[in-house]
Every structure is written in structure tokens, then in C-alpha cells.
Amino acid sequence: MFKDIFLPCLWAFLSSLVFCGIFNVHDKKIILVSALGGGLGWFAYLLAAPSESVVMQNFIAAVTVALFSEFMSRIFKAPSTVFLVIGVLPMVPGGGIYYTMEYGVQGNTAMFIEKGLETISIAGAIAVGVSIASALFRLYSYFQAQQFKQRENMVIRYDRNNNK
């Protein structure tokens, strides 16, 4: 179990940690939390393995990382892209891009098309997952702000009625 789940998450955490240095993130807390997002995303990816679809696994992991980055951006008062980009990096289909190009150069058209469509599907799943999670979080924030305004208006009306 350790080798199957926790070790890959540790590698994703460490690779995200390295990318924090490459992207010039300075705050130590944000560095650790961003790298934790990469490990959390890979953990979600592994938990979604019973779906037997690499595209669905990447979608679920992207939604997890996007929600995590939105929450952490509110907690640390930092842009969510800091947490999001670093958290999504372990899921980027770099191997798929490499093999697509390799098959294209070799002239293996069938494998080129198969691997290319798979890679594009994975990248699309990551993009859609991030977009959906971000939209849901912003929609929740909008409705929360509307409720706050309604409560504030009720308090103001109550004060006006009692001060007369």
C-alpha cells in the first residue's frame, strides 16, 4: 500500500516543491502548501483509479486541486494561480506529448493519432476540471456575498425602525 499510494504522492509533492523554486515562490508557507496541492492532486488521481479511465482520473484530480487552490488562496490571501499551477503540474501529460511526437517522427500514424487523442483528452479534462471547480467556487462566493448583503440590509432596516 505504501509503495502504491503514498510513495507516488511523495514524488508528486517533491516535484511540486521543485517547481516552486523554478516559479520563484518566496513565502515558505505558500511553498509547502502549493507542493501539498501537487501531492493531494496525485492522491485524488490514485483514488479515482477504479474508474479505469485516465481522463476521468485527471478530471477528478484537477477538480480536487482547483478547489484546494481556491480555499488556500482565501486562507493565505494569495492568488489561486500560485497554488493551482504548481498543484496541476504533476498531472501534465508530458509523456503523452513525447510519445505522440515520437510516433509522428517514426511515421507510425495509427499510434500517433491514438496517443495524440489520449493526450489531448487528458489536457482537456484537466482544463475542464479546473474551470468547473473555479466556477462553482465563485458561484458559491457570489451567493454567500448576496446573503451577507441581505443580512446587512435587514440590520439597517431594523436600526432605522427602532431609532424613530
Secondary structure, DSSP 8 states (H G I E B T S, - for coil): -IIIIIHHHHHHHHHHHHHHHHTT---HHHHHHHHHHHHHHHHHHHHTGGG--HHHHHHHHHHHHHHHHHHHHHHHTS-HHHHHHHHHGGGS-HHHHHHHHHHHHHT-HHHHHHHHHHHHHHHHHHHHHHHHHHHHHHHHHHHHHHHHHHHHHHHHHHHHHH--
